[in-house]
Every structure is written in C-alpha cells, then in structure tokens.
C-alpha cells in the first residue's frame, strides 16, 4: 500500500469524524448518520487487511473524546461491528448495494444497542426509539457513500 493510499484512507476517516461531531439543527440531530461507522465498514469490506478492529477501536475512542461520552463506549460498539463486518467481508462484497444497506442497518442497530446497554449499565439511561433513527438514515446514506468511496478507491488505485 502506497503512502498516498494511507493519506486517502486517513482523510476519509478524518472527514467522517468531523461529520460525526458537526452541529445540526435540533430537528435533525436524532437522524444524524453514523458517518464513522459507515466509512469504517466500507474500508473494512474493501481492505480488511488494512482497516480492522484496531483502527475501529482507536477511532471509536477518539469519537468518545470528541462527543464527551464515557470513554470506551463507542470504541466497544464500533469494534464489535467492525469485527463482524471484517469476518464477513467476502460475503458482504458479493451482495447488491440494497442488500448491503439492509445488513448495515442491522449492524448499526447492534451498534446503537451496545451503546445503549453500556450506558444503561453505567449511567442508567432510558431507551427511546430515537436511538435507532441513525441506523435508518445511515443505511440510506450507504446507497450514496458506497459508490462514491469505491469510485475514489478505484481512481486512486488504493489496494
């Protein structure tokens, strides 16, 4: 993998982190897509030997710091989702984009349930259906994000 490949992957992950903390109007805040999870899932499917659970743990920890949440909550949830997608990357690659979007919806529901149950154990929060809204919007954004990242990966010959 060339140096420019690492730069491109790093830039996409950095942009995903920025989009994850970018302020939104209160009406849209509950629907914020899980940008970091989407980009990590893409790179795990495309290059599982380069972007893996360790990268997910570090970036999930960074997301905890940026969001001001309990340290390790997002790191744990992100690592679990990336572990599952890394173990099944060959199957995921062969699905159509609509099937991938529905599987990612399930992955992100798991992601949000892990965050909820960890927070429930640590700080006693209550469940709200709003926890699952980002999974829906993220799966819809996957239909756009996947072809964009794949196009750039092919254009810059990132392997």
URPECOR-V657794 format. One record per backbone hydrogen bond with DSSP energy under -1.0 kcal/mol. CO is the residue of the C=O (numbers start at 1). NH is the residue of the N-H. E is the energy in kcal/mol with one decimal. If there is no record, write none. Layout:
co->{CO:CO}
nh->{NH:NH}
e->{E:E}
This chain:
co->{2:3:4:5:6:7:8:9:10:11:12:13:14:15:16:18:25:25:28:29:33:34:35:36:37:38:39:40:41:42:43:47:47:52:53:54:55:56:57:58:59:60:61:62:63:64:64:70:72:73:74:75:76:77:78:79:80:81:82:83:88:89:96:97:98:99:100:101:102:103:104:105:106:107:108:109:110:111:112:113:114:115:116:117:118:119:128:129:132:133:134:135:136:137:138:141:141:142:144:145:146:147:148:149:150:151:152:153}
nh->{6:7:8:9:10:11:12:13:14:15:16:17:18:19:20:22:28:29:31:32:35:38:39:40:41:42:43:44:45:46:47:50:51:56:57:58:59:60:61:62:63:64:65:66:67:68:69:73:76:77:78:79:80:81:82:83:84:85:86:87:92:93:100:101:102:103:104:105:106:107:108:109:110:111:112:113:114:115:116:117:118:119:120:121:122:123:131:132:136:137:138:139:140:141:142:144:145:146:148:149:150:151:152:153:154:155:156:158}
e->{-1.5:-1.9:-2.3:-2.4:-2.7:-2.6:-2.3:-2.2:-2.4:-2.7:-2.0:-2.0:-2.4:-2.8:-1.5:-1.1:-1.2:-1.5:-1.5:-1.3:-1.8:-2.4:-2.6:-2.5:-2.6:-2.4:-2.6:-2.3:-2.3:-2.7:-3.2:-1.8:-2.5:-2.1:-2.7:-2.2:-2.6:-2.6:-2.3:-2.2:-2.3:-2.0:-2.0:-2.7:-2.6:-1.2:-1.6:-1.7:-2.4:-2.1:-3.1:-2.3:-2.1:-2.1:-2.6:-2.4:-2.1:-2.4:-2.7:-2.0:-2.5:-2.1:-2.7:-2.2:-1.9:-2.2:-2.9:-1.8:-1.5:-2.7:-2.7:-1.7:-2.2:-2.3:-2.3:-2.3:-2.6:-2.0:-2.7:-3.1:-2.3:-2.5:-3.1:-2.1:-2.1:-3.6:-2.0:-1.8:-1.2:-2.2:-2.6:-1.9:-1.6:-2.4:-1.6:-1.2:-3.2:-2.3:-1.4:-2.8:-2.5:-2.2:-2.2:-2.5:-2.4:-2.4:-2.5:-2.5}
